[in-house]
Amino acid sequence: MKRLLAFALCFLFPLSVFAGDNGYKVAYDGGSLQNAKAGTSMKLYIDGTNIKIMKDSAEVVTIPAAAVTEISYGQDVHRRIGAAIGVAVVSLGVGALLALTKSKKHFIGVTWDDAGKKGGLAFQADKNDYRGLLAGLEGVTGKKAVNSDAMTVKN
């Protein structure tokens, strides 16, 4: 009976219903996307030929993987001074220790040229996801990510 039920469920519900969400949570930081503001939470999906960015259930942009010209990566590191001051009001020792800790934000940039339609965007990735996201983008596009922190800017 259990086998019959499992067999029936396979035909009634596609396997994708049971699969988890395989997108990456990102926060849009800026770029050429229309109707998107910095700080907006989105999901980035990578498949064999496209990079798709969705907000809620609406597609924001689909970028053909072959059109990607560059992938960049950088970090923003800062000390948690504001939080340390707030904690120091309650406990001076804990506040001093908190002031010594650092916070990292991981940013990924993608630029593309799709038959003359050029664009680019930057987004903040979760600290647990950015390595996998970079590996996925590099794999689907064939481009190696450039570390923007190592690049020097001359004026």
Biotite code that builds the C-alpha atoms (Angstrom):
import biotite.structure as struc

atoms = struc.array([
    struc.Atom([0.000, 0.000, 0.000], chain_id="A", res_id=1, res_name="MET", atom_name="CA", element="C"),
    struc.Atom([2.851, 2.411, 0.871], chain_id="A", res_id=2, res_name="LYS", atom_name="CA", element="C"),
    struc.Atom([4.496, 1.768, -2.495], chain_id="A", res_id=3, res_name="ARG", atom_name="CA", element="C"),
    struc.Atom([1.259, 2.476, -4.297], chain_id="A", res_id=4, res_name="LEU", atom_name="CA", element="C"),
    struc.Atom([0.861, 5.758, -2.396], chain_id="A", res_id=5, res_name="LEU", atom_name="CA", element="C"),
    struc.Atom([4.453, 6.813, -3.139], chain_id="A", res_id=6, res_name="ALA", atom_name="CA", element="C"),
    struc.Atom([4.005, 5.898, -6.807], chain_id="A", res_id=7, res_name="PHE", atom_name="CA", element="C"),
    struc.Atom([0.776, 7.909, -7.001], chain_id="A", res_id=8, res_name="ALA", atom_name="CA", element="C"),
    struc.Atom([2.402, 10.941, -5.357], chain_id="A", res_id=9, res_name="LEU", atom_name="CA", element="C"),
    struc.Atom([5.196, 10.911, -7.951], chain_id="A", res_id=10, res_name="CYS", atom_name="CA", element="C"),
    struc.Atom([2.652, 11.320, -10.718], chain_id="A", res_id=11, res_name="PHE", atom_name="CA", element="C"),
    struc.Atom([0.394, 13.775, -8.943], chain_id="A", res_id=12, res_name="LEU", atom_name="CA", element="C"),
    struc.Atom([3.166, 16.119, -7.791], chain_id="A", res_id=13, res_name="PHE", atom_name="CA", element="C"),
    struc.Atom([6.296, 16.863, -9.791], chain_id="A", res_id=14, res_name="PRO", atom_name="CA", element="C"),
    struc.Atom([9.563, 16.295, -7.951], chain_id="A", res_id=15, res_name="LEU", atom_name="CA", element="C"),
    struc.Atom([10.281, 20.031, -8.029], chain_id="A", res_id=16, res_name="SER", atom_name="CA", element="C"),
    struc.Atom([7.483, 20.513, -5.487], chain_id="A", res_id=17, res_name="VAL", atom_name="CA", element="C"),
    struc.Atom([9.509, 18.486, -2.990], chain_id="A", res_id=18, res_name="PHE", atom_name="CA", element="C"),
    struc.Atom([12.849, 20.071, -3.879], chain_id="A", res_id=19, res_name="ALA", atom_name="CA", element="C"),
    struc.Atom([14.143, 22.985, -1.842], chain_id="A", res_id=20, res_name="GLY", atom_name="CA", element="C"),
    struc.Atom([14.696, 26.463, -3.195], chain_id="A", res_id=21, res_name="ASP", atom_name="CA", element="C"),
    struc.Atom([18.092, 26.427, -4.913], chain_id="A", res_id=22, res_name="ASN", atom_name="CA", element="C"),
    struc.Atom([18.524, 30.188, -5.258], chain_id="A", res_id=23, res_name="GLY", atom_name="CA", element="C"),
    struc.Atom([20.964, 32.453, -3.460], chain_id="A", res_id=24, res_name="TYR", atom_name="CA", element="C"),
    struc.Atom([19.701, 35.274, -1.254], chain_id="A", res_id=25, res_name="LYS", atom_name="CA", element="C"),
    struc.Atom([21.339, 38.547, -2.276], chain_id="A", res_id=26, res_name="VAL", atom_name="CA", element="C"),
    struc.Atom([20.822, 42.238, -1.597], chain_id="A", res_id=27, res_name="ALA", atom_name="CA", element="C"),
    struc.Atom([20.972, 44.534, -4.629], chain_id="A", res_id=28, res_name="TYR", atom_name="CA", element="C"),
    struc.Atom([23.623, 47.208, -4.103], chain_id="A", res_id=29, res_name="ASP", atom_name="CA", element="C"),
    struc.Atom([23.411, 49.130, -7.359], chain_id="A", res_id=30, res_name="GLY", atom_name="CA", element="C"),
    struc.Atom([23.761, 48.916, -11.096], chain_id="A", res_id=31, res_name="GLY", atom_name="CA", element="C"),
    struc.Atom([21.738, 49.158, -14.263], chain_id="A", res_id=32, res_name="SER", atom_name="CA", element="C"),
    struc.Atom([18.582, 47.332, -13.186], chain_id="A", res_id=33, res_name="LEU", atom_name="CA", element="C"),
    struc.Atom([15.410, 49.294, -13.737], chain_id="A", res_id=34, res_name="GLN", atom_name="CA", element="C"),
    struc.Atom([12.961, 49.689, -10.842], chain_id="A", res_id=35, res_name="ASN", atom_name="CA", element="C"),
    struc.Atom([15.386, 48.279, -8.250], chain_id="A", res_id=36, res_name="ALA", atom_name="CA", element="C"),
    struc.Atom([16.616, 50.192, -5.235], chain_id="A", res_id=37, res_name="LYS", atom_name="CA", element="C"),
    struc.Atom([19.786, 49.554, -3.256], chain_id="A", res_id=38, res_name="ALA", atom_name="CA", element="C"),
    struc.Atom([19.209, 47.231, -0.341], chain_id="A", res_id=39, res_name="GLY", atom_name="CA", element="C"),
    struc.Atom([16.369, 45.324, -2.014], chain_id="A", res_id=40, res_name="THR", atom_name="CA", element="C"),
    struc.Atom([16.370, 41.614, -1.129], chain_id="A", res_id=41, res_name="SER", atom_name="CA", element="C"),
    struc.Atom([16.377, 39.346, -4.177], chain_id="A", res_id=42, res_name="MET", atom_name="CA", element="C"),
    struc.Atom([17.133, 35.761, -5.186], chain_id="A", res_id=43, res_name="LYS", atom_name="CA", element="C"),
    struc.Atom([19.761, 34.817, -7.753], chain_id="A", res_id=44, res_name="LEU", atom_name="CA", element="C"),
    struc.Atom([19.357, 31.558, -9.686], chain_id="A", res_id=45, res_name="TYR", atom_name="CA", element="C"),
    struc.Atom([22.050, 29.944, -11.829], chain_id="A", res_id=46, res_name="ILE", atom_name="CA", element="C"),
    struc.Atom([21.220, 27.400, -14.500], chain_id="A", res_id=47, res_name="ASP", atom_name="CA", element="C"),
    struc.Atom([23.237, 26.049, -17.412], chain_id="A", res_id=48, res_name="GLY", atom_name="CA", element="C"),
    struc.Atom([22.717, 29.016, -19.720], chain_id="A", res_id=49, res_name="THR", atom_name="CA", element="C"),
    struc.Atom([21.291, 31.901, -17.686], chain_id="A", res_id=50, res_name="ASN", atom_name="CA", element="C"),
    struc.Atom([21.693, 33.909, -14.521], chain_id="A", res_id=51, res_name="ILE", atom_name="CA", element="C"),
    struc.Atom([18.254, 34.904, -13.312], chain_id="A", res_id=52, res_name="LYS", atom_name="CA", element="C"),
    struc.Atom([17.455, 37.474, -10.632], chain_id="A", res_id=53, res_name="ILE", atom_name="CA", element="C"),
    struc.Atom([14.009, 37.393, -9.035], chain_id="A", res_id=54, res_name="MET", atom_name="CA", element="C"),
    struc.Atom([12.275, 39.676, -6.552], chain_id="A", res_id=55, res_name="LYS", atom_name="CA", element="C"),
    struc.Atom([9.516, 37.780, -4.780], chain_id="A", res_id=56, res_name="ASP", atom_name="CA", element="C"),
    struc.Atom([8.020, 35.829, -7.700], chain_id="A", res_id=57, res_name="SER", atom_name="CA", element="C"),
    struc.Atom([8.730, 38.429, -10.391], chain_id="A", res_id=58, res_name="ALA", atom_name="CA", element="C"),
    struc.Atom([11.703, 38.136, -12.711], chain_id="A", res_id=59, res_name="GLU", atom_name="CA", element="C"),
    struc.Atom([13.894, 41.254, -12.558], chain_id="A", res_id=60, res_name="VAL", atom_name="CA", element="C"),
    struc.Atom([16.482, 40.291, -15.172], chain_id="A", res_id=61, res_name="VAL", atom_name="CA", element="C"),
    struc.Atom([17.806, 37.255, -17.009], chain_id="A", res_id=62, res_name="THR", atom_name="CA", element="C"),
    struc.Atom([21.424, 37.451, -18.105], chain_id="A", res_id=63, res_name="ILE", atom_name="CA", element="C"),
    struc.Atom([22.689, 34.941, -20.659], chain_id="A", res_id=64, res_name="PRO", atom_name="CA", element="C"),
    struc.Atom([25.807, 33.309, -19.194], chain_id="A", res_id=65, res_name="ALA", atom_name="CA", element="C"),
    struc.Atom([27.648, 33.725, -22.505], chain_id="A", res_id=66, res_name="ALA", atom_name="CA", element="C"),
    struc.Atom([27.077, 37.501, -22.362], chain_id="A", res_id=67, res_name="ALA", atom_name="CA", element="C"),
    struc.Atom([28.891, 37.999, -19.036], chain_id="A", res_id=68, res_name="VAL", atom_name="CA", element="C"),
    struc.Atom([32.112, 39.954, -19.568], chain_id="A", res_id=69, res_name="THR", atom_name="CA", element="C"),
    struc.Atom([33.382, 40.178, -15.981], chain_id="A", res_id=70, res_name="GLU", atom_name="CA", element="C"),
    struc.Atom([32.753, 38.910, -12.471], chain_id="A", res_id=71, res_name="ILE", atom_name="CA", element="C"),
    struc.Atom([34.293, 40.846, -9.590], chain_id="A", res_id=72, res_name="SER", atom_name="CA", element="C"),
    struc.Atom([34.450, 40.220, -5.876], chain_id="A", res_id=73, res_name="TYR", atom_name="CA", element="C"),
    struc.Atom([35.246, 42.508, -2.953], chain_id="A", res_id=74, res_name="GLY", atom_name="CA", element="C"),
    struc.Atom([34.805, 42.868, 0.779], chain_id="A", res_id=75, res_name="GLN", atom_name="CA", element="C"),
    struc.Atom([33.844, 45.721, 3.038], chain_id="A", res_id=76, res_name="ASP", atom_name="CA", element="C"),
    struc.Atom([35.411, 45.284, 6.459], chain_id="A", res_id=77, res_name="VAL", atom_name="CA", element="C"),
    struc.Atom([34.643, 47.585, 9.365], chain_id="A", res_id=78, res_name="HIS", atom_name="CA", element="C"),
    struc.Atom([34.791, 47.517, 13.125], chain_id="A", res_id=79, res_name="ARG", atom_name="CA", element="C"),
    struc.Atom([31.612, 47.297, 15.172], chain_id="A", res_id=80, res_name="ARG", atom_name="CA", element="C"),
    struc.Atom([32.111, 50.557, 17.060], chain_id="A", res_id=81, res_name="ILE", atom_name="CA", element="C"),
    struc.Atom([28.433, 51.562, 17.192], chain_id="A", res_id=82, res_name="GLY", atom_name="CA", element="C"),
    struc.Atom([27.352, 48.245, 18.675], chain_id="A", res_id=83, res_name="ALA", atom_name="CA", element="C"),
    struc.Atom([30.289, 48.323, 21.095], chain_id="A", res_id=84, res_name="ALA", atom_name="CA", element="C"),
    struc.Atom([29.228, 51.715, 22.456], chain_id="A", res_id=85, res_name="ILE", atom_name="CA", element="C"),
    struc.Atom([25.693, 50.454, 23.022], chain_id="A", res_id=86, res_name="GLY", atom_name="CA", element="C"),
    struc.Atom([26.896, 47.335, 24.846], chain_id="A", res_id=87, res_name="VAL", atom_name="CA", element="C"),
    struc.Atom([29.507, 49.308, 26.821], chain_id="A", res_id=88, res_name="ALA", atom_name="CA", element="C"),
    struc.Atom([26.693, 51.246, 28.496], chain_id="A", res_id=89, res_name="VAL", atom_name="CA", element="C"),
    struc.Atom([25.596, 47.977, 30.122], chain_id="A", res_id=90, res_name="VAL", atom_name="CA", element="C"),
    struc.Atom([28.924, 46.165, 30.438], chain_id="A", res_id=91, res_name="SER", atom_name="CA", element="C"),
    struc.Atom([32.205, 47.948, 29.814], chain_id="A", res_id=92, res_name="LEU", atom_name="CA", element="C"),
    struc.Atom([34.257, 44.724, 29.383], chain_id="A", res_id=93, res_name="GLY", atom_name="CA", element="C"),
    struc.Atom([31.954, 43.160, 26.784], chain_id="A", res_id=94, res_name="VAL", atom_name="CA", element="C"),
    struc.Atom([31.699, 46.470, 24.924], chain_id="A", res_id=95, res_name="GLY", atom_name="CA", element="C"),
    struc.Atom([35.492, 46.719, 24.725], chain_id="A", res_id=96, res_name="ALA", atom_name="CA", element="C"),
    struc.Atom([35.728, 43.186, 23.348], chain_id="A", res_id=97, res_name="LEU", atom_name="CA", element="C"),
    struc.Atom([33.009, 43.877, 20.796], chain_id="A", res_id=98, res_name="LEU", atom_name="CA", element="C"),
    struc.Atom([34.920, 46.940, 19.570], chain_id="A", res_id=99, res_name="ALA", atom_name="CA", element="C"),
    struc.Atom([37.809, 44.649, 18.634], chain_id="A", res_id=100, res_name="LEU", atom_name="CA", element="C"),
    struc.Atom([35.688, 42.427, 16.374], chain_id="A", res_id=101, res_name="THR", atom_name="CA", element="C"),
    struc.Atom([35.267, 43.039, 12.657], chain_id="A", res_id=102, res_name="LYS", atom_name="CA", element="C"),
    struc.Atom([32.316, 42.713, 10.333], chain_id="A", res_id=103, res_name="SER", atom_name="CA", element="C"),
    struc.Atom([32.734, 41.638, 6.691], chain_id="A", res_id=104, res_name="LYS", atom_name="CA", element="C"),
    struc.Atom([30.328, 42.176, 3.861], chain_id="A", res_id=105, res_name="LYS", atom_name="CA", element="C"),
    struc.Atom([30.844, 40.246, 0.625], chain_id="A", res_id=106, res_name="HIS", atom_name="CA", element="C"),
    struc.Atom([30.053, 42.024, -2.653], chain_id="A", res_id=107, res_name="PHE", atom_name="CA", element="C"),
    struc.Atom([29.892, 40.465, -6.115], chain_id="A", res_id=108, res_name="ILE", atom_name="CA", element="C"),
    struc.Atom([29.689, 42.412, -9.364], chain_id="A", res_id=109, res_name="GLY", atom_name="CA", element="C"),
    struc.Atom([28.593, 41.147, -12.764], chain_id="A", res_id=110, res_name="VAL", atom_name="CA", element="C"),
    struc.Atom([28.897, 43.031, -16.059], chain_id="A", res_id=111, res_name="THR", atom_name="CA", element="C"),
    struc.Atom([27.508, 41.850, -19.371], chain_id="A", res_id=112, res_name="TRP", atom_name="CA", element="C"),
    struc.Atom([27.131, 42.735, -23.027], chain_id="A", res_id=113, res_name="ASP", atom_name="CA", element="C"),
    struc.Atom([24.197, 40.951, -24.641], chain_id="A", res_id=114, res_name="ASP", atom_name="CA", element="C"),
    struc.Atom([24.348, 41.872, -28.335], chain_id="A", res_id=115, res_name="ALA", atom_name="CA", element="C"),
    struc.Atom([24.942, 45.546, -27.581], chain_id="A", res_id=116, res_name="GLY", atom_name="CA", element="C"),
    struc.Atom([22.702, 45.680, -24.491], chain_id="A", res_id=117, res_name="LYS", atom_name="CA", element="C"),
    struc.Atom([25.286, 46.382, -21.806], chain_id="A", res_id=118, res_name="LYS", atom_name="CA", element="C"),
    struc.Atom([24.641, 46.296, -18.102], chain_id="A", res_id=119, res_name="GLY", atom_name="CA", element="C"),
    struc.Atom([26.095, 45.656, -14.732], chain_id="A", res_id=120, res_name="GLY", atom_name="CA", element="C"),
    struc.Atom([25.094, 45.153, -11.153], chain_id="A", res_id=121, res_name="LEU", atom_name="CA", element="C"),
    struc.Atom([26.572, 44.702, -7.729], chain_id="A", res_id=122, res_name="ALA", atom_name="CA", element="C"),
    struc.Atom([24.990, 42.775, -4.916], chain_id="A", res_id=123, res_name="PHE", atom_name="CA", element="C"),
    struc.Atom([25.821, 41.724, -1.395], chain_id="A", res_id=124, res_name="GLN", atom_name="CA", element="C"),
    struc.Atom([25.942, 37.977, -0.806], chain_id="A", res_id=125, res_name="ALA", atom_name="CA", element="C"),
    struc.Atom([25.507, 36.145, 2.463], chain_id="A", res_id=126, res_name="ASP", atom_name="CA", element="C"),
    struc.Atom([28.734, 35.185, 4.238], chain_id="A", res_id=127, res_name="LYS", atom_name="CA", element="C"),
    struc.Atom([27.771, 31.504, 4.025], chain_id="A", res_id=128, res_name="ASN", atom_name="CA", element="C"),
    struc.Atom([26.842, 31.601, 0.329], chain_id="A", res_id=129, res_name="ASP", atom_name="CA", element="C"),
    struc.Atom([29.339, 33.869, -1.432], chain_id="A", res_id=130, res_name="TYR", atom_name="CA", element="C"),
    struc.Atom([31.925, 31.141, -2.162], chain_id="A", res_id=131, res_name="ARG", atom_name="CA", element="C"),
    struc.Atom([29.334, 28.846, -3.718], chain_id="A", res_id=132, res_name="GLY", atom_name="CA", element="C"),
    struc.Atom([27.796, 31.745, -5.609], chain_id="A", res_id=133, res_name="LEU", atom_name="CA", element="C"),
    struc.Atom([31.187, 32.750, -7.035], chain_id="A", res_id=134, res_name="LEU", atom_name="CA", element="C"),
    struc.Atom([31.943, 29.152, -8.008], chain_id="A", res_id=135, res_name="ALA", atom_name="CA", element="C"),
    struc.Atom([28.560, 28.851, -9.715], chain_id="A", res_id=136, res_name="GLY", atom_name="CA", element="C"),
    struc.Atom([28.999, 32.101, -11.640], chain_id="A", res_id=137, res_name="LEU", atom_name="CA", element="C"),
    struc.Atom([32.530, 31.139, -12.697], chain_id="A", res_id=138, res_name="GLU", atom_name="CA", element="C"),
    struc.Atom([31.371, 27.706, -13.789], chain_id="A", res_id=139, res_name="GLY", atom_name="CA", element="C"),
    struc.Atom([28.416, 28.817, -15.875], chain_id="A", res_id=140, res_name="VAL", atom_name="CA", element="C"),
    struc.Atom([30.198, 31.780, -17.514], chain_id="A", res_id=141, res_name="THR", atom_name="CA", element="C"),
    struc.Atom([33.711, 30.417, -17.897], chain_id="A", res_id=142, res_name="GLY", atom_name="CA", element="C"),
    struc.Atom([35.066, 33.698, -16.453], chain_id="A", res_id=143, res_name="LYS", atom_name="CA", element="C"),
    struc.Atom([37.360, 33.884, -13.434], chain_id="A", res_id=144, res_name="LYS", atom_name="CA", element="C"),
    struc.Atom([36.261, 36.315, -10.713], chain_id="A", res_id=145, res_name="ALA", atom_name="CA", element="C"),
    struc.Atom([38.533, 39.320, -10.259], chain_id="A", res_id=146, res_name="VAL", atom_name="CA", element="C"),
    struc.Atom([39.290, 40.365, -6.688], chain_id="A", res_id=147, res_name="ASN", atom_name="CA", element="C"),
    struc.Atom([38.477, 44.075, -6.724], chain_id="A", res_id=148, res_name="SER", atom_name="CA", element="C"),
    struc.Atom([40.228, 44.578, -3.353], chain_id="A", res_id=149, res_name="ASP", atom_name="CA", element="C"),
    struc.Atom([43.569, 43.693, -4.966], chain_id="A", res_id=150, res_name="ALA", atom_name="CA", element="C"),
    struc.Atom([43.068, 46.145, -7.829], chain_id="A", res_id=151, res_name="MET", atom_name="CA", element="C"),
    struc.Atom([44.675, 49.553, -7.477], chain_id="A", res_id=152, res_name="THR", atom_name="CA", element="C"),
    struc.Atom([43.053, 52.716, -8.713], chain_id="A", res_id=153, res_name="VAL", atom_name="CA", element="C"),
    struc.Atom([45.268, 55.487, -10.041], chain_id="A", res_id=154, res_name="LYS", atom_name="CA", element="C"),
    struc.Atom([43.915, 59.023, -10.307], chain_id="A", res_id=155, res_name="ASN", atom_name="CA", element="C"),
])
